[in-house]
């Protein structure tokens, strides 16, 4: 669940899965009922129940980038949905009529009328560097009824480094992508380059030259990541979020068109590995709730993907053996 709140009307409002709307269930139990309907690729998350028991604030993420988010309000009795604040996430409401939220990692405050579901005036910054989940967008702060603020500071971390280690775990070298936060490294077949995903307001794919050459930004629009090489090094596969969820293919030198290889089978497909003969692509996708399964796609025949590994949990980081 990506957040829940207890309504004064006697129900619990929650988000049951990524890329879905809000649900409501009686406090005493029962079948969940839809409160909001999310368009394809959109998530309604982190609900906050207002004191009147009939209105709920929530964060709406459209999937275009990690920061393509706004705060909305829904009226439980009518189902009406209204935008409250753009470029905002993690709302909290204080009974004195103040709405707080994160804009980036800065905590903002603005006067808010809970009857009109509208802000009054311009937001002002309160605290900078408040932590939040870059993958869940959950804001790490809260307000007490007396107005006391508690929050987790975002660390001031230097650029992340990568390390080469031998089979005994001994460090034998370092990799310096010169990016503040990055993940999902994948080494090119000839060992000369490294694909990484920069974690920022929008995730982007970079190619790091391990032989000292300049780094190259391969993507620059929407959210992109989890990039992998083909065995010949001629193609890069990566996931893309632009309101749709896809796996794209691109030449590593940036020439030619970016092509859609696969639209999402579930919610968010992540490429994992390509077989040594270049025929099969493994990818992970959310297929129900928060669970992930492993799928395999025949790149030669372009047939429909088939489910390869299914468990009740999260299946990812799949790799082919060398043979």
N, C-alpha and C positions, 0 to 999 in steps of 0.2 A: 504494500500500500504506500502511495506517495502522499501521505497526510490524511488526517481525519479530524473532525471536531464534533463536539456534543452540542446539539441544538436545544434551546430552551423549550422547544415544542415537543421534545421527547423522542428525538431520532438522532442517529449518527450519520454524518455526511462524510464520505470517503471516496478516494480514488482507488479503484481495484486493480488497475494495470496501466502500464505506460501506453500512451496514444489512445486513451479513452476518456470519456466524460466522468462526471461525478455521480455517485450512487447514494441512495438513502436507505437505511434499514432501521426499524424500530429498536429502541434501547433494549426491549425485552426479547429481541430476536425476530426472525422472519425472513422473507425473501427480499433481496435488494431491489429497489425501484430506481430507474434512471432519473436523475435530476437535471443533468445537461447532456447534450449530444455533441460529441467532438467530431469535427470534420476530419477527413482522412489525413493522417500525419500530424494531427493536433492533439495535445494533452491538456486536460484540465486537472490541475494538481494543487496540493497544499491548501485545502479549504480552511477558512476561518469563519466560524458562526458568529453573527452579530447578536447583541443582547435581545432583540425583539423576537427571536425564534423563527423569523420568516425570511431572513436574508443571509446570504453566505458570500463572502469574498473568496476568490481563488486566483491562482496564477494560470494564465493561458499561454502555452508555448506552441508556436506554429510549426516548428521543425525546420525553419529556414536557416537558423543559426542558434548557437547557444544563448544569444542575447535577444532573439526575436520573441520577446515575451511582454505581456501586459497583465495588469490586474483587472479582473472583471467581477461583477456581482450578479448573483442569480436570486430571484424571488421564488421561494419554495412553493407558495400558494398558486402562482401563475405560470412558473417556468420561464418568465422573462429574464433575458440576459442583457447586461449593460456594461460597456467598457467604463472603467473608472480612471486608471492611470496607465499611460504607455511607458515602455522602457522601464518596467518595474517587476519585481518578484518578491515573494515572501511577505505578504501583508500581515500586519497586526493592528488591532483596533483598541484604543484606550477609551474608557467611558467618558472622559472629558471631551471627547470629540476630536481626537487626533488619530490619524492614520500614519503608520510607519511602514516603510518598505525598503528594499535594497535596489539601488540603481548601480549596476556593476557590483562593486564591493562596498559602496558607501551607503550607510543608513540614512534615509531621508525621512522627514516628517512634514505633514501638511494637515490643515484643518479639514475635517470630513463630516458631512451631514449624513447620518445613517438613514434618514427618512427620504431624502432626495437621491441618495447613493451617488453623491457628487462631492468633489473637493472644492475648497474655497481658498483661492490664492495659489501661490507658487510654492512647491516643496523647497525645504531648506535642509542642508546637510547637518547631521548630528554627530556621526562617528564615521571615520574612514577605516578601511581595511577590516570589514566584518567578513568572516568566513562563510562560504556556502559550498554546497556540493556541485562540482562542475558537471557531473553526469545526471544528478537528480534535481538540481536547482533548489534544494532545500536550504533555507536560510538559518544560520546558526545563531539565533538571538531570540529573546522573548521579553515581554513587558509584564510586570506585576500590576495588580489592581491599584497599587499606591503610586505607580509611575516609575518604579525601579527597573532599570534596564540591565539585563545580563546578556553577554554575547561572547563568542569565541573569536579572538583576533585572528585575522589572516596572517600567516607567517610571511615575513620579508625574506624570501628565499633567493639565493643567488641563482645564476643560470645552472640548470641541471647538467651533470656530466654523465657520460657512459664509461664503462670500464671493460677492458679486455682481461679475461682470466683464463688460465690454463685448466686442464682437467683436474688438477688438484685444488683449484680455487684460488691460486696465487695471482695477484694482479700483475699483468705484464704490459699494460698500456691504458691509455685513456682516450675517450672520444669527446670532442668539444663542439657540439652543434651550435653553441652560442644562442640558445633559445631558453627562455625563462622556465617554461614547463613543456615537457614533451613525453611521448610514450610510443608504444608499438614499433620498436625498431625492426627493420628487416634488411639483411645484408644482401647486396647484389650477387649474382652467381659468380662473378669474377673477383669478388671481395674488395672492389675498389670504391663502392658507394654504399650509403646507408639511407634507407627510407625511414622517416620519422613523422609523427603527427604532432604538430604544435598545438598545445592546449591553451586556448585563449578565448576571447569573446566569440570568435568563430574558429573552429578547428580547421587547420590547413596542413597539407602534405608538403614536406621539404625533402630534397635530396642532398645529403651531406657527402662531399668528396673526402674520402678517407686518406687520400694521398696529398691533401693540402690545397686542393683547388677551391674555387668559390662554391658556396652552397647555392642551391636553386630552389625557389618556391614553385612547386608544380601546380598547386591550386590556389585560387584567390577569391572564389565566390561560394557562398553558402557554407555549410559544415561538411568537411571531408576528413577521412581518416582511415585507420586500419589498412594502410597500403601494403601491398606485397608485390614481389617480382614474379614474372614468369621464368622458367628455367633457362631460357635463352637470353634473358635480360632485355628483351625488345619491347615488353609491355608491362605496365603497372596497372594492377587492379586496386580500386579503393572504394570505400562506401561514401555515399553522398546523401545529405539531407537538404532538400530544397522545397519542403512541403510534401514531397514524395520521398520514398526510401528506396535507394537503388545501389547497385554495384556498377561502377563505371570503369572503362578501360581507356588508357592514355599512353602515348609514347613517352618515355622518360625524358626525352629532350624537349617535350612540349609541342612538337610539330603535329600537324594533322588535327582532326576533330576528336573531341572527347565523345565516346560512344557509350550508350547504355547497354550493358551486358545483361543485366537482370533487374527487374523490378521486384520489390519485396514480396516474399512468399507469406510473411507474417507481419512483422512490424519494422524491424531494422536489421537488414542483412549485413554481416561483417565478413569480408573475405578472410580466409584462414591460411590456405596453402594451395599450391598447384602441384600436381603429380610430376615426377621427374621426366615423364615423356610428354608433358605439356597438355595432356588430354583432359584431365579431371580437375575441377575446382571444388575445394571444400569451402563451405561458408556456414556461419552460425546465424540463426535468426530467432527472434522472439515469436513464439507460436501460441502462447496462451498464458495470461497473467504476466509473470516476470520470468518464466522458464524459457530456456533456449535449447534448441536441438541443432544437430549438425546435419547439413544437407550436402549432396554431391551433385555437380552439374557437369554434363558431358560437353566439353567445349568444341569437340570435333563435329558432333551431330546436332548440337543445339537443341537437344530434347528437353522436356520438362525436368526440373530438379527432382530428386527423390530423397526422402528422409533417410539418413545414414545411421545416425545415433540418436536414440530417444531415451531419456531418463526423466524422473520427476524434477530434477534440478536444473542447473545452468550448465549447458555443455558448450564449451568454446575452446579456443587455442588448440585446434586439431592440427596435426602434422602427418604428412606421408613419410614412410620410411624410405631410405635411399633406394631400395630395390622395388 
